[in-house]
Amino acid sequence: MTKRPRQPKEPVTLEPRCLTIADAAAYCGLTPGGFRQWVSIGMMPPALPGTLRWDRKAIDFALDRLSGLPTGASAESEESDIDRWLREHDAGEAKARAPAANLRGPPWRRVPK
């Protein structure tokens, strides 16, 4: 049995998802100052909470919206998937927090009125 020569592995290139302000600005074709201005007027998303990093996908989404490209919202509604999930999630939590109108007593011993 002959051994095959070992093939050199190609380096894996990963594009970072979190970008510094300089990288985010370059990604958009802006200077860091121009990118800060776009963030301040709401054209670009803010940095991720607690960081000085911007999410590449959020930047892509904002650029798609600016250029008029479809962003995943359904054709009949302008509501995006995340907005729909948040609305449904908030409605479910509100139901769970609201006390039942026809019950009285502490939660562990609910009795009908």
ZAKOL-707248 format. One record per residue (C-alpha): residue number from 1; chain; x, y, z. Coordinates in pm, 1 decimal. Layout:
{resi=NUM&chain=A&X=X&Y=Y&Z=Z};
...
This chain:
{resi=1&chain=A&X=0.0&Y=0.0&Z=0.0};
{resi=2&chain=A&X=139.2&Y=335.9&Z=-103.6};
{resi=3&chain=A&X=91.9&Y=650.7&Z=91.3};
{resi=4&chain=A&X=-48.0&Y=953.1&Z=-82.1};
{resi=5&chain=A&X=148.6&Y=1271.0&Z=-33.5};
{resi=6&chain=A&X=-13.7&Y=1499.5&Z=219.1};
{resi=7&chain=A&X=-196.6&Y=1787.4&Z=54.5};
{resi=8&chain=A&X=-142.5&Y=2124.2&Z=217.7};
{resi=9&chain=A&X=-462.4&Y=2256.6&Z=368.8};
{resi=10&chain=A&X=-591.0&Y=2586.1&Z=239.9};
{resi=11&chain=A&X=-623.4&Y=2845.4&Z=513.6};
{resi=12&chain=A&X=-977.0&Y=2906.2&Z=627.7};
{resi=13&chain=A&X=-1074.8&Y=3267.8&Z=598.5};
{resi=14&chain=A&X=-1346.8&Y=3384.0&Z=831.1};
{resi=15&chain=A&X=-1508.8&Y=3721.8&Z=800.8};
{resi=16&chain=A&X=-1565.1&Y=3859.5&Z=1149.0};
{resi=17&chain=A&X=-1927.6&Y=3932.6&Z=1228.0};
{resi=18&chain=A&X=-1848.3&Y=4205.8&Z=1482.4};
{resi=19&chain=A&X=-1672.7&Y=4504.8&Z=1330.7};
{resi=20&chain=A&X=-1485.0&Y=4794.6&Z=1483.6};
{resi=21&chain=A&X=-1599.9&Y=5141.4&Z=1382.5};
{resi=22&chain=A&X=-1311.7&Y=5165.9&Z=1134.3};
{resi=23&chain=A&X=-1399.4&Y=4828.2&Z=981.0};
{resi=24&chain=A&X=-1773.4&Y=4906.4&Z=975.4};
{resi=25&chain=A&X=-1705.7&Y=5242.0&Z=809.6};
{resi=26&chain=A&X=-1478.4&Y=5082.8&Z=548.5};
{resi=27&chain=A&X=-1739.7&Y=4810.8&Z=489.0};
{resi=28&chain=A&X=-1991.4&Y=5085.9&Z=404.2};
{resi=29&chain=A&X=-1741.2&Y=5290.7&Z=204.9};
{resi=30&chain=A&X=-1739.4&Y=5569.5&Z=463.3};
{resi=31&chain=A&X=-1491.0&Y=5736.4&Z=692.9};
{resi=32&chain=A&X=-1532.4&Y=5660.6&Z=1064.2};
{resi=33&chain=A&X=-1670.6&Y=6014.4&Z=1111.0};
{resi=34&chain=A&X=-1921.4&Y=5963.3&Z=830.5};
{resi=35&chain=A&X=-2024.9&Y=5629.1&Z=977.0};
{resi=36&chain=A&X=-2075.8&Y=5792.4&Z=1320.2};
{resi=37&chain=A&X=-2295.7&Y=6053.7&Z=1156.4};
{resi=38&chain=A&X=-2505.6&Y=5785.4&Z=982.1};
{resi=39&chain=A&X=-2546.0&Y=5609.5&Z=1318.5};
{resi=40&chain=A&X=-2648.8&Y=5934.5&Z=1489.9};
{resi=41&chain=A&X=-2923.0&Y=6006.3&Z=1233.2};
{resi=42&chain=A&X=-3047.0&Y=5647.1&Z=1236.9};
{resi=43&chain=A&X=-2929.8&Y=5534.1&Z=894.5};
{resi=44&chain=A&X=-2705.2&Y=5269.5&Z=1052.1};
{resi=45&chain=A&X=-2767.6&Y=5061.1&Z=1364.4};
{resi=46&chain=A&X=-2593.4&Y=5149.0&Z=1690.5};
{resi=47&chain=A&X=-2308.8&Y=4943.0&Z=1833.1};
{resi=48&chain=A&X=-2397.8&Y=4617.3&Z=2004.9};
{resi=49&chain=A&X=-2499.7&Y=4684.7&Z=2365.6};
{resi=50&chain=A&X=-2201.0&Y=4707.4&Z=2598.1};
{resi=51&chain=A&X=-1948.6&Y=4702.0&Z=2314.2};
{resi=52&chain=A&X=-1782.7&Y=4921.7&Z=2057.5};
{resi=53&chain=A&X=-1859.9&Y=4667.9&Z=1782.5};
{resi=54&chain=A&X=-2116.0&Y=4669.0&Z=1502.6};
{resi=55&chain=A&X=-2294.1&Y=4361.0&Z=1369.6};
{resi=56&chain=A&X=-2219.2&Y=4300.7&Z=1000.5};
{resi=57&chain=A&X=-2565.2&Y=4151.9&Z=942.3};
{resi=58&chain=A&X=-2736.0&Y=4454.1&Z=1100.3};
{resi=59&chain=A&X=-2532.6&Y=4681.1&Z=872.4};
{resi=60&chain=A&X=-2631.9&Y=4468.8&Z=570.5};
{resi=61&chain=A&X=-2997.1&Y=4491.4&Z=675.0};
{resi=62&chain=A&X=-2976.6&Y=4870.8&Z=711.2};
{resi=63&chain=A&X=-2806.6&Y=4906.2&Z=372.6};
{resi=64&chain=A&X=-3069.9&Y=4681.7&Z=210.7};
{resi=65&chain=A&X=-3346.7&Y=4899.9&Z=355.2};
{resi=66&chain=A&X=-3173.3&Y=5218.7&Z=236.9};
{resi=67&chain=A&X=-3136.1&Y=5086.0&Z=-115.9};
{resi=68&chain=A&X=-3494.1&Y=4956.3&Z=-131.9};
{resi=69&chain=A&X=-3402.3&Y=4587.5&Z=-145.4};
{resi=70&chain=A&X=-3640.5&Y=4335.0&Z=14.4};
{resi=71&chain=A&X=-3542.0&Y=4275.5&Z=375.4};
{resi=72&chain=A&X=-3739.6&Y=3962.5&Z=462.0};
{resi=73&chain=A&X=-4069.8&Y=4137.4&Z=539.1};
{resi=74&chain=A&X=-4369.7&Y=3966.7&Z=386.0};
{resi=75&chain=A&X=-4512.9&Y=4112.9&Z=66.3};
{resi=76&chain=A&X=-4848.2&Y=4213.0&Z=217.4};
{resi=77&chain=A&X=-4699.0&Y=4356.4&Z=536.3};
{resi=78&chain=A&X=-4402.0&Y=4578.7&Z=613.5};
{resi=79&chain=A&X=-4353.6&Y=4393.1&Z=943.2};
{resi=80&chain=A&X=-4024.9&Y=4202.6&Z=953.1};
{resi=81&chain=A&X=-3987.2&Y=3853.9&Z=1098.1};
{resi=82&chain=A&X=-3818.9&Y=3987.5&Z=1411.6};
{resi=83&chain=A&X=-4087.9&Y=4254.4&Z=1461.1};
{resi=84&chain=A&X=-4358.2&Y=3989.4&Z=1427.8};
{resi=85&chain=A&X=-4177.4&Y=3762.3&Z=1676.8};
{resi=86&chain=A&X=-4137.3&Y=4048.7&Z=1925.0};
{resi=87&chain=A&X=-4505.8&Y=4142.7&Z=1894.3};
{resi=88&chain=A&X=-4618.7&Y=3783.9&Z=1946.8};
{resi=89&chain=A&X=-4369.0&Y=3728.6&Z=2228.4};
{resi=90&chain=A&X=-4477.0&Y=4046.6&Z=2408.6};
{resi=91&chain=A&X=-4844.7&Y=3947.0&Z=2372.6};
{resi=92&chain=A&X=-4772.5&Y=3604.4&Z=2524.8};
{resi=93&chain=A&X=-4586.1&Y=3757.6&Z=2817.9};
{resi=94&chain=A&X=-4865.1&Y=4007.3&Z=2878.7};
{resi=95&chain=A&X=-5117.6&Y=3722.4&Z=2899.4};
{resi=96&chain=A&X=-4896.5&Y=3534.0&Z=3144.6};
{resi=97&chain=A&X=-4852.6&Y=3843.2&Z=3364.2};
{resi=98&chain=A&X=-5219.2&Y=3947.6&Z=3361.5};
{resi=99&chain=A&X=-5419.5&Y=3803.8&Z=3651.4};
{resi=100&chain=A&X=-5723.6&Y=3601.8&Z=3560.9};
{resi=101&chain=A&X=-6033.1&Y=3820.8&Z=3598.8};
{resi=102&chain=A&X=-6259.4&Y=3550.2&Z=3735.8};
{resi=103&chain=A&X=-6019.3&Y=3412.3&Z=3998.1};
{resi=104&chain=A&X=-5936.4&Y=3540.7&Z=4344.6};
{resi=105&chain=A&X=-5691.5&Y=3448.1&Z=4615.0};
{resi=106&chain=A&X=-5317.3&Y=3386.0&Z=4606.9};
{resi=107&chain=A&X=-5175.7&Y=3219.7&Z=4295.2};
{resi=108&chain=A&X=-5127.0&Y=2883.8&Z=4468.5};
{resi=109&chain=A&X=-5490.2&Y=2870.6&Z=4571.1};
{resi=110&chain=A&X=-5706.6&Y=3021.2&Z=4301.9};
{resi=111&chain=A&X=-6079.0&Y=2982.5&Z=4352.3};
{resi=112&chain=A&X=-6357.2&Y=3102.9&Z=4121.0};
{resi=113&chain=A&X=-6562.0&Y=3402.9&Z=4235.2};
